[in-house]
Amino acid sequence: MVFFLVPFLPKVPFYVGHIIEINGVFGIVSAIDVFRVTVKQFDGVTVTFTTGAVMVSQINNYRDTPNLKDEIKLILENGSDLEKTRQVIMRVMREDARVVKEPKPPSALVVNATASGVEIIAYCWVKNEDWLATRSDIWLKLVNLFNTDDTISMSLPQTEIFLHSKELD
């Protein structure tokens, strides 16, 4: 019965294997059928949408986009050498042959400072097909460089708890 309805059902604007984003879920389309669309995110989590929900959602299909922006967020300890860190990040991105200069060259910016650390966001553009591997390689290089440099330390998440004792009468 469903087979005869297929020509009359609306088609989604992507195919299996496309990199898409639907309602904040970013990943690769792993399955499409009449009732649902399955997206496997890059962290391994699989998300399933009903086809009806997909049809009324904003869909970003990155398949035909030649370059994707890679965003790397770091939180450094307050005592880190920020300018040196920024230079290291820029060097790693510039030395990677898969990083492209268009539409914009790589950049690294300090965007926030709190008691728990300083936040730096770095951006670079990468060819669509190289995006995930390049992102992974840049992270590996940065973590290895930071581990061997005493002037750069990534901030560790922490929570402070203060206990007040009250004397009982």
Summary of the structure (lengths in Angstrom):
residues: 169
radius of gyration: 22.2
end to end distance: 78.7
largest distance: 81.3
contacts: 415
relative contact order: 0.15
helix: 27%
strand: 34%
